[in-house]
Amino acid sequence: MTDTTPATVTPTYLSHRQILVILGGLMTGMFLASLDQSIVGTALPRITSDLNGLDKLSWVVTAYLLASTASTPLWGKISDLYGRRSIFQIAIVTFLVGSLLCGFSRNIEELIAFRALQGIGGGGLMALAFATIGDVIPPRERGRYMGYMGAVFGTSSVAGPLLGGWLADGPGWEWIFWLNVPIGAVALVVTSYALKLPHTRREHTIDWLGAGVLVTAVSSLLLYVSWAGPDHGWSSSLGLELLAGAVVLTALFIAIELRAKEPIIPMELFRGSIFRTTNAMSIVMGMAMFGAIIFVPLYLQIVMGMSPTRSGLGMLPMVTGLFCTSIPSGNWVTKTGRYRPLPIASTVVVASALLVLSTADAQSPYWVVGLGMFILGAGLGLTMQLLTVIVQNSVDPRHMGIATSTITFFRTLGGAFGAAIFGAVLNTRLSHHLADTVGGGKAPSVNTNDASAVHALPEPLQSKVIEAFASSLHDVFIAALPIVVIAFVISLFIKEIPLRTRDTPTPVE
């Protein structure tokens, strides 16, 4: 039986000055989560080499992804029940403890385990920050702050590779994790003093069975996408067992939630057309955007010969594009109260970016890739934060946390699917192009995950491998276009309702 308790939560909207103070703490927490993947990814080969665990390199990433994705809906639900500030601070502390332990890891197994702990905390940082923003800023005014939030992602995407490369080569890779401690301490101090929100406790029981089934279902799906499929084959018995388990467990989770008194994800949310379509678009755009973005640094490092640190600077056009659209579009939403044209325009812009990136080959100048990155960033800026605002505007305030964490959850799933799908496309097409380019009808064994290994190859093999890799990336970007077309079709069905103001706290869908 679904929970039909009437809404009793009224948002406590704050003044502009109060909001700026709170944003400082929230954005610091968001920065912790968004910086993690880019800074760790740059130094990962050095870390796993020092710990004698190169064969388990992917698990360092997978452990964090599994834990953060599976825990995201749980953080949102618990914050709805117990209040946003204390749960957000628990997420920060969990992330910091995991970070400290990662830095003290003595072997690869310890690092994988501590990355999972870090991921549990990371799963709450982003979702709870956005949920808190939904508590204190009316949707109609939220657009003017979208530029601040976009700055977090843009800064982390550039600072991550720079810091990761410098710390790994200098003070030591341990400082990649220990750097989180002072940043997290600032977030804890600011949220302790500034984030004082009233919270109405209501009688509840935690759906532990639903939570356990959800975590298991998500883990099975992500293990299939991130591990079994790429390493053992998408149709392997192990992979199919994980996929079947994910499907069965998902069906079981839905059945449990329909009967739970206090469901982890209330199924009533999916009755709203805006909630359904926006989450569907979040999945598809996550696949197209985040799946494609991870291959741009590979082009810069392998095809253009940039170091990991320089490739971080090479991503600046994307950050510039993000700023150029996120701030004006946010102000436009605040001024007009409209949002529906922006997701539609975003898909068109992203499709244009993929077309430009697909034209780059082994001889292309940097400005071609830079232009593609700028346009891709512009597409991100139009919709990255807006989809969250649209969902928050359409739900009852008492479901703010779980609604926000759900769209974050689906976006992360989409990104994981995109990375796996496009990674499979890259590997398949690379084998084909290597066989054609190098000759002999059989692809040579080349580690294209390591740019330095490619550039250590003797000529003319090195040039042929680089040419084959550039051709394969062309195929990846072209393969992403149909996914963007699907996102475009979904965006046409997003319903527009008036954005709530300080005087209209009740959803109007």
N, C-alpha and C positions, 0 to 999 in steps of 0.2 A: 504494500500500500504506500502510495507516495505521500510525502509531507506536504500538507496543504495549509500549514499555519500561516495566518495573515501576516503581512509585513509589519514589523514594529520598529524597523531601523530607519532613522532619518539621518542623512549625511550631515556632518558638521563642517560646512565649507568655511575656509579661512580667508584672511585678507591676503593681498599680494605680498606684503612684507613677510607675513608668517609663512606663506607658501615657499618663498625663496629660501628661508632658513631650513625648512623641512626638506626641500629638494636637495640641499647640500648633502644631508645625511643619506637620503635615499639614493642619490646618484653615486655616492661613494660606494654603497653596497652594490649597485648595479655595475659599477666599474670593476669591482672585484670579480664578478661572474663573467662579464664580457671580455675582460683582459686575459682570463685564465687560459682559454683555448689557444689564442694566438701566441701568447708568451711561452707556453709549454710546448706547443707544436714545433716552434723554431729550434728549441734546444733538445727535443726528444731523442734524436740520434745520439747526441753526446751523453745524455743521461743514461739511456739503456746500454750504451757501450761501456760506461764506467761501472755499471752494475752487472755487467756480463749477462744482459738479457735482451739482446737484439732480436732473438726469435720470439720474444713476447712483447715487442714494441707496441703492437696494435692494442694489446690489452690495457695498456696505460691510458689510452684514449677511451676504449670501450667501457672500462670500469666507471669512469667519470660520467660518460654519456648515459649508461644504464641507470646509475644511481640518481642523477639529476633529473632525468626525464620521468622515471617512475615515481619519484617523490614529489614532483611539482603539484599535481592535484591534491595531494595530502596536505601540503603546506597551506594551500588556498583554503581548503575546508576547515582545517584546524584554526586558522586565523579568523574565519567567520565566526567560530564558536567562542574563542578565547580572547579575541582582540588582536589588532594588527601589530602594535609596537613590540610587545613581549615576544611574539612568535618570530617577528622579523629579526629581533636581536638574538634569539636562539639560533636562527639560521646563520647569522653572521658568526657567532661563536663556534658553531659546528664546522663551518667552512675554515675558520682560523685554526682550530685544533687539527683538522685534517691537513692544512697547509704546513703547520709546524712539524707534524709527524712525517709528511712527505720529505721535508728537508733533511730529516734525521734517518731516512731509510738506508738500510745497510745492504739490501738485496732487492731484486726486481719484484719478488713476491710481496714484500712489505710495501713497496711503492704502489703496487696495484691495489692492495687492500686500503691504504691510506687515501689513494685517489678516489676510491669508492666513498669513503667517509666525507671527503671534501665535496664530492658530487652531491651527497645528500643535502649538505648545507647550500651548495650552489643552486639546487633545485628550487629553494625558497627565495633566494635573493632577488631574482628578476621579477618573478610573479608577485611577490608581496610588495615590492616597491611600486609596481604599477597599480596594485590593488589599493595601496595607501593613497596614491595620487588620485585614484577614483573616489576615495573617501573625502578628500579635502578640497578638490577642485571640481566645480560643475563642468559637465561635458562641453557646454557652450564656450567656456573660457579655457578649456584644456588645450586648445590648439596653440595658443600663444606660448605655451611651455614645451611644445613638441620639439622645438629647436634645441632646448637644453638637453632633452633626453637623447636626441639624435647625436649630440656632441659626445655623449658617453661612448656610443658604438664607434663613431668615427675616430675618436682619440685612441681607443683601445686597439682598433685594427691597425693603426700605424705604430703606436707605442709598443705593442706586444712583440712584434718581430725585432724591433730595435733593442728593447730591453732584454729579450730572450737571448739574442745573439751576443750582446755585450756581456751579460752576466755569465753565460756559459763559457765564454772565452776568457773572462776576467776573474771576478771574485769567486765564481763557482756556481754550478747549476742549483745548488741548495738555496741560493738567495732568490731564485725565481719564486720559490714557495714562501720563504721568510719575508719577502717584500710585502706580502699580503697583510702581515701583522700590523704595521703602523697604519696602513690604509683602513683596515677593518677597525682599528681602535678609534680612528676619527669618526667613522660611521656610528660606532656605539655611543660615543660621547654626544654627537649631534642629535641622534635619535632619542637619547635619554632626556636631554634638556628641551628639545623642540617638539618632539612627537608625542604630545599629550592629548589623546583623543578619548572622548567618552565611549564606553562600550556597554551595551545592554546584554547581560548574560541571560540566556534562555535555557530552559530545561532541554537536555539532549542526551542521547546515547551515541557513542562513537561506533560506527559500522566497521568493526575490526575485520569481519569476514570479507566484506567488500573491498577493504583496503588491501588485504592479503592477496585476494584474487586479482585485483588490478595490478599490483606490483609484479605478480608472477606472469600475467598476460603481457604486460609491457616488456618485461625482461625477455620472454620467449621471442617476441617480435623483433626486438632490437638485436638479440643474439643471432637471429636468422639474417637480418639485414646487414649487420656490421661484422659478423664473424663467420658463421656457417656458410652463407652464400658466397662471399669473396674467397674464403680459404678452402672450402670443401666442395663448392659447386652448388648452384641454386637448386638443382634437382637431386642433390645427394639425399640419402636416407636421413642423415642427421638434420639437414636443413628442412626437409619436408616434415619431419617430426616436430621440430620447433615451430614451424609455420602452422601446422595443424593444431598444436597445443595452444598457440596464440589465439586462433579462431575460436576454439572450444571454450577457452577461458574467458574470452571477451563476451561470448554469448552467455556464459554463466554469470559474469559480472553484471550484465544488463538485467538478468533475471533477479539477481540479489538486490540490485538497486531499486527495482520496481516495487519490492516488498519491504525495503528497509525503512525504519522510522526516521532516521537521519542519514540519508544516503551520502556517500562520498561525492558523487556527481549526480545531482538530482536530474532524473530523466525529464522532468517537466521543463527544464531549460531548452531541450531540443524541440519542444512544441513551438517555440518562437522562430519564425522564419529568418529573422536577422541573425539569431544565434547560430542556426544551422548553416546558412550560406556564408557567413563571415568565417566560421571555423573551417568550412570546406575550402574557402579561398586561402585561408592561412596555411593549410596543408599543402595545397598546390603551389602557392607562391614560395613557401619554404623550400619545396623541392627545386623549383626553377632558380630562385635567387641564391640560396645558400649552397645548393648543390653545385651551381656554376662558379660561385665566387672562389671556392677552394682551389679551382684549377687555374685561376689567373696568376697567383704566385708561382705555380709550377711553370707556367709559360715564361715568366720573368727570370726564374732561376735556371731552367734547363735550356730554353731556346735563346734567351738574351744573355745568359751567363752572369746574372746578378747573384750576389751573395744573399743569404737570408736577410741580413740586416738591410742591404740596399733594396731588396724587393719590398721591404716594409715601407721605405720611403717611396718606392715606385707605385704604391697603392694610394698615394695622396690624391690623384684625380678622382678616385671613387669617393673619398671623404669630402672633397670639394663639391662634387655633384650632390651628395647627400645634404650638405648644408644649404646649397643653393635652392633646394626645393622644400626641405622640411620646415624651414622657418617661414617662407612666404605662404606655403600651403596651410600651415597651422594658423597663421594670422587670418587667412582667407576664411577658414572654417569658423574661427571666433567671430569674425565680422559678419558673415552671411548666415551662419547657422546651418550651412549645407555641407554635405560630405560625399554624396553619392558619385559625383563626377570623378573624384580623385582615384578610387580604386580602379575604375575603368581606364583612366589615363595612365595609371601606373603600369598596367599590363602592356599597353602599347609602347611605352617608353622602354620597358625591360626587353620586349621583343626586338626593338630597334637596337638596343645595346648588344644583344646576342648576335644579331646580323653583322654589326660592325666587328665584334670580336672574332666572328667566324672568318673574316677576310684576312686576318693576320696569319702570316706564314713565317718560315725561317728567315726570310730576307726583309720582313716588314720593319719599318722604323718604330721607335717607341711611341711616337705620337698616335699611331693607329690604335695600339692597345690602350694608351692613355685616354683617347676619345671614347673607346668602348667602356672603359671603367667609369669615366665621368657620367656617361649616359646611364649606366647601370646604377650608380650611386643616386642619380636623380630619381630613378624609378623606386629605389628603396626609400628615399626621403618622402615620396608622395604617400606611401602606404604603411611603412614599418610600424609606426605608433598609432596610426589612424584606425586600423582594424581593432585594436584594443579599446579605443575610445568608443567605437561604434557598438561593440559588444557591451561595454559597461553601461552605455546609455539605454540599452534595451532590456536590462534585467532589474529585478527588485534589488534595492541596496543591500538586503540581508544576504544576497548571493554574490556580492561584489568579489570576494576573494576567490571563490571556486570558479566563477565565470572568467575572471582574469587569468587564473592559473590554467584553465582549460584551453584557452586560445594560445597561451605560451606552450603548453604541452603539445598541442597539435602542430604548432609551427616547428617545434623541435623534432617531432616525428617526421614531418615533411622534409626537414633538412637532412635527417639521417637517411631517409629513403632516397633523396636526391643524390647525396654523396655516394650511396651504394650503386644506384642505377647508372649514374654518369661514370663512376669508377669502373663498372663492368663494361660500359661502352668504350671507355678509354683503353682498357686492357685488350679488349677484343679487336678494336680497330688498330691498336698499336702493333699487335702481332701481324695483322694483315699488311700494314704499311711497311713494317720492318722486312717482311718477306719479300715485298715488291721492291723496296728501295735497296736493300743490301744484296738481294739476289739469292738464287739457289732454291727458292720456293719454301724456305723454312726460316722462321724468325730466329735470330741469334739470342742467346741469353744475356739480357742487359738489365741491370737494376735501375729502372727509371724513377724510382722513389728517391734516389740519391743523386742530386745534381752534380756533386763533385765526382761521382763515379762515371757519369756520362762524359764530363769534360776531361777526364783522365784517359779516355779511350784514344787510341792512335788514329791519325787521319789515314785514309778518308772515311773510316768507320764512324768517327765522331760526327762529322757533318751529315752523314746519312741517317744516323740515329736521331739527331736533332730535327732533321727534315721530316722524318717519320713521326716524331712526337708532335710537331707543329700540325701536321696533317690530321693526326688523331684528335687533337684539341679542337680543330675545325669541326670534326664530326660530333664531338661532345656538345659544342654550342648549338649546332644545327638540331641535334637530338632534343635539346631543351625547348625548342620553339613550340612543338605541339603541346607541351605542358603549359606554356604561357597562354596558348590559345584556349585551353580548357579554363584557365584562370580568368581570361577575358569573358568567356561565356558565363561563368559563375558570378562575376562582378555585375553583370547586367541584371541579376536577380536580387541584388542587395537592396532591400527596401529602405527608403529614407523616411525617418520620423524626426520631429523637432528635437533638437538637442536640449537636454534639461538645463535650466538655469538655477540660480539660488532660490527662486520662487516656485520652481516646478520639480520637486524631488522625486515624483512618482513616474515610473516608466509609462509611456503612452502608446506602445505598440498594440 
